[in-house]
Amino acid sequence: MFEIIIPLTLLFIIALVKQIPKIGGDIRVALIVAAVSSAIISGLNPGETVLAFIDGIDRLSWVIMLSVFGSLYAESQVKLGAMDTTLNSLRAAFGNSPKGLIAAIFITLIIAGSFLGDAIAAATVIGFLVINSLTELKLKPEQIGMIILLGASIGSIMPPITQGVFLSASLVGTDPNPVIKLAFITVTIGAIIAILESFRFVRGKKMPPELIPESSVLKILKERWKTLIPLLVLIAIVMANTLFEYNIFTEWGIFAVVLEPLKEIPILQGVTFQVVSAIIIAIFVSFLFPSVRKETKGVFKNGLAKVSQTVQIQLSAGVMVGVFYASGLIDKVALMTEGLGSSMVKLGGAFSMVVVGMLTGSQTTSQSVNVTFLGPILENMNVDPTLIALGASHIAAAGQNMPPVGLTAFVVCGLIGGILNTKVDPLKVMMLALPNSLYFLAIGLLMWFI
């Protein structure tokens, strides 16, 4: 019993009690302490502990690689101008009205969130580009905050580059492709709901003349289509596999020769995951452009810096996951819950995910802490692994924006407040976003109760 209680107690105390000197609120320390304490109590020797660390990181290696290369790709697209092309094209297509401009901004934020896999990073990268435009529509700062918060958060689990779904699938140990296909539907519906919600902010308002695009979509694409080549390459590779089950990394010999040996190397094998490999190809294509090559240092420096925090959490989570499996803790927790009611476990697990996501502002942390245990338990209750993964990603996405202390909202409000030199109430932002958060929570619970 103590080998279960002590690591989990230490984990939650360090992660949630920010008053602890130096380590309070640091999820990385919390995960490592939980792992080490579990190894000590379970009697793992140093060699076994190190092997457990490696095994755990290997289990999450493709998620870690997705975060690293996804961030590098996103940074290369900023340098190339693909983000500007995307935003300007969408504004030209939909931006002749306030509602159209909001829809264009949402789509851009969702694309950025998908590339980066992190809501805070997407809000920071793209948010500053759109704040002034939204201000000219006479939106309140809290309404601007809601748009940026939801756009970036929805993007972080939007396929095809969906870190949230990939992480849940990895923790559950199931093939992510069926999960992605379902997520295409559920996340797209969530995005449509968010866009429609925000339309009420501009009801009866007219488009300021200075915000009406001067160029047509065709003119913008004619002048800047080359900046979209890496994105189109990436989409083509991913969609070929997702929709037509054609994987160029197994069908084309030149790729198979490079990737097959890597599949046998722990942790490095993460780059052989199809989406990660596709992103790497898109990065290489990006560097064919002089505007990206001359900013090589900036691409790597900024890209790695923006994803550093997320990767550190993922590495720490991998260490904990490996030790928990090596010590038999996962199986023991599953056995302990066999006598509990199915509904109690599902609702309790969802509540825990929402609380952790809310307090840390991170679906990554929420899933790493909870799904490690919940996955095997729900499988023992005969819940389909695909639905477990899909539900977990949606519940975690809901939790990171929940009032009253969603960290992501505080970051977004700080960004807006700094640019507009005004005070922005994060609680109001979270309340405006609450209907969308409840949608994702409801979808997650529905998946688990089917």
ChimeraX attribute file (.defattr): number of C-alpha atoms within 10 A of each C-alpha:
attribute: neighborCount
match mode: 1-to-1
recipient: residues
	/A:1	9
	/A:2	10
	/A:3	17
	/A:4	19
	/A:5	12
	/A:6	14
	/A:7	24
	/A:8	19
	/A:9	13
	/A:10	16
	/A:11	22
	/A:12	17
	/A:13	14
	/A:14	23
	/A:15	23
	/A:16	18
	/A:17	13
	/A:18	13
	/A:19	10
	/A:20	13
	/A:21	9
	/A:22	9
	/A:23	15
	/A:24	16
	/A:25	20
	/A:26	17
	/A:27	22
	/A:28	21
	/A:29	18
	/A:30	27
	/A:31	29
	/A:32	21
	/A:33	19
	/A:34	26
	/A:35	28
	/A:36	19
	/A:37	20
	/A:38	27
	/A:39	25
	/A:40	14
	/A:41	14
	/A:42	18
	/A:43	12
	/A:44	17
	/A:45	10
	/A:46	11
	/A:47	9
	/A:48	15
	/A:49	22
	/A:50	15
	/A:51	15
	/A:52	25
	/A:53	25
	/A:54	19
	/A:55	21
	/A:56	25
	/A:57	25
	/A:58	22
	/A:59	23
	/A:60	28
	/A:61	26
	/A:62	26
	/A:63	29
	/A:64	27
	/A:65	24
	/A:66	29
	/A:67	28
	/A:68	23
	/A:69	25
	/A:70	26
	/A:71	30
	/A:72	26
	/A:73	26
	/A:74	26
	/A:75	28
	/A:76	29
	/A:77	25
	/A:78	18
	/A:79	22
	/A:80	23
	/A:81	17
	/A:82	21
	/A:83	22
	/A:84	18
	/A:85	22
	/A:86	22
	/A:87	22
	/A:88	23
	/A:89	22
	/A:90	22
	/A:91	26
	/A:92	22
	/A:93	17
	/A:94	20
	/A:95	22
	/A:96	18
	/A:97	17
	/A:98	23
	/A:99	22
	/A:100	19
	/A:101	26
	/A:102	26
	/A:103	25
	/A:104	23
	/A:105	30
	/A:106	28
	/A:107	22
	/A:108	26
	/A:109	31
	/A:110	29
	/A:111	26
	/A:112	28
	/A:113	30
	/A:114	28
	/A:115	31
	/A:116	32
	/A:117	35
	/A:118	29
	/A:119	33
	/A:120	25
	/A:121	23
	/A:122	29
	/A:123	29
	/A:124	17
	/A:125	19
	/A:126	23
	/A:127	25
	/A:128	16
	/A:129	14
	/A:130	18
	/A:131	21
	/A:132	15
	/A:133	18
	/A:134	20
	/A:135	14
	/A:136	12
	/A:137	18
	/A:138	15
	/A:139	15
	/A:140	12
	/A:141	22
	/A:142	24
	/A:143	20
	/A:144	26
	/A:145	32
	/A:146	26
	/A:147	27
	/A:148	30
	/A:149	29
	/A:150	30
	/A:151	28
	/A:152	35
	/A:153	31
	/A:154	33
	/A:155	33
	/A:156	30
	/A:157	31
	/A:158	29
	/A:159	26
	/A:160	22
	/A:161	27
	/A:162	27
	/A:163	29
	/A:164	30
	/A:165	29
	/A:166	29
	/A:167	29
	/A:168	32
	/A:169	29
	/A:170	20
	/A:171	26
	/A:172	23
	/A:173	17
	/A:174	17
	/A:175	14
	/A:176	19
	/A:177	18
	/A:178	14
	/A:179	23
	/A:180	25
	/A:181	14
	/A:182	14
	/A:183	22
	/A:184	15
	/A:185	12
	/A:186	18
	/A:187	21
	/A:188	15
	/A:189	14
	/A:190	19
	/A:191	22
	/A:192	14
	/A:193	14
	/A:194	23
	/A:195	22
	/A:196	14
	/A:197	16
	/A:198	20
	/A:199	14
	/A:200	11
	/A:201	18
	/A:202	16
	/A:203	10
	/A:204	7
	/A:205	13
	/A:206	12
	/A:207	17
	/A:208	14
	/A:209	9
	/A:210	9
	/A:211	17
	/A:212	16
	/A:213	18
	/A:214	14
	/A:215	14
	/A:216	15
	/A:217	18
	/A:218	13
	/A:219	13
	/A:220	16
	/A:221	17
	/A:222	10
	/A:223	11
	/A:224	17
	/A:225	14
	/A:226	16
	/A:227	22
	/A:228	18
	/A:229	15
	/A:230	24
	/A:231	19
	/A:232	13
	/A:233	17
	/A:234	22
	/A:235	17
	/A:236	13
	/A:237	21
	/A:238	25
	/A:239	16
	/A:240	13
	/A:241	16
	/A:242	17
	/A:243	10
	/A:244	9
	/A:245	11
	/A:246	14
	/A:247	16
	/A:248	18
	/A:249	21
	/A:250	14
	/A:251	10
	/A:252	10
	/A:253	11
	/A:254	11
	/A:255	14
	/A:256	15
	/A:257	12
	/A:258	12
	/A:259	18
	/A:260	14
	/A:261	11
	/A:262	16
	/A:263	15
	/A:264	10
	/A:265	11
	/A:266	14
	/A:267	20
	/A:268	14
	/A:269	19
	/A:270	23
	/A:271	23
	/A:272	22
	/A:273	17
	/A:274	18
	/A:275	25
	/A:276	24
	/A:277	24
	/A:278	22
	/A:279	29
	/A:280	20
	/A:281	16
	/A:282	23
	/A:283	24
	/A:284	13
	/A:285	16
	/A:286	23
	/A:287	17
	/A:288	11
	/A:289	14
	/A:290	11
	/A:291	14
	/A:292	22
	/A:293	16
	/A:294	12
	/A:295	16
	/A:296	15
	/A:297	11
	/A:298	16
	/A:299	22
	/A:300	18
	/A:301	13
	/A:302	15
	/A:303	22
	/A:304	19
	/A:305	14
	/A:306	23
	/A:307	21
	/A:308	15
	/A:309	11
	/A:310	21
	/A:311	19
	/A:312	14
	/A:313	23
	/A:314	24
	/A:315	23
	/A:316	24
	/A:317	28
	/A:318	29
	/A:319	28
	/A:320	30
	/A:321	28
	/A:322	24
	/A:323	30
	/A:324	27
	/A:325	15
	/A:326	21
	/A:327	22
	/A:328	14
	/A:329	21
	/A:330	20
	/A:331	14
	/A:332	15
	/A:333	17
	/A:334	19
	/A:335	13
	/A:336	11
	/A:337	16
	/A:338	13
	/A:339	8
	/A:340	9
	/A:341	10
	/A:342	16
	/A:343	11
	/A:344	11
	/A:345	17
	/A:346	18
	/A:347	14
	/A:348	12
	/A:349	19
	/A:350	23
	/A:351	16
	/A:352	19
	/A:353	27
	/A:354	26
	/A:355	21
	/A:356	25
	/A:357	29
	/A:358	26
	/A:359	23
	/A:360	24
	/A:361	27
	/A:362	27
	/A:363	34
	/A:364	26
	/A:365	25
	/A:366	26
	/A:367	28
	/A:368	24
	/A:369	24
	/A:370	19
	/A:371	27
	/A:372	22
	/A:373	22
	/A:374	23
	/A:375	22
	/A:376	22
	/A:377	23
	/A:378	23
	/A:379	14
	/A:380	14
	/A:381	15
	/A:382	9
	/A:383	17
	/A:384	15
	/A:385	22
	/A:386	22
	/A:387	22
	/A:388	26
	/A:389	31
	/A:390	27
	/A:391	27
	/A:392	34
	/A:393	32
	/A:394	29
	/A:395	29
	/A:396	35
	/A:397	32
	/A:398	29
	/A:399	29
	/A:400	31
	/A:401	35
	/A:402	28
	/A:403	22
	/A:404	14
	/A:405	19
	/A:406	24
	/A:407	22
	/A:408	29
	/A:409	33
	/A:410	22
	/A:411	19
	/A:412	27
	/A:413	26
	/A:414	19
	/A:415	19
	/A:416	24
	/A:417	17
	/A:418	13
	/A:419	12
	/A:420	14
	/A:421	10
	/A:422	12
	/A:423	13
	/A:424	23
	/A:425	16
	/A:426	25
	/A:427	18
	/A:428	18
	/A:429	28
	/A:430	28
	/A:431	17
	/A:432	20
	/A:433	25
	/A:434	18
	/A:435	16
	/A:436	23
	/A:437	27
	/A:438	17
	/A:439	19
	/A:440	25
	/A:441	23
	/A:442	15
	/A:443	21
	/A:444	25
	/A:445	20
	/A:446	12
	/A:447	18
	/A:448	23
	/A:449	15
	/A:450	8
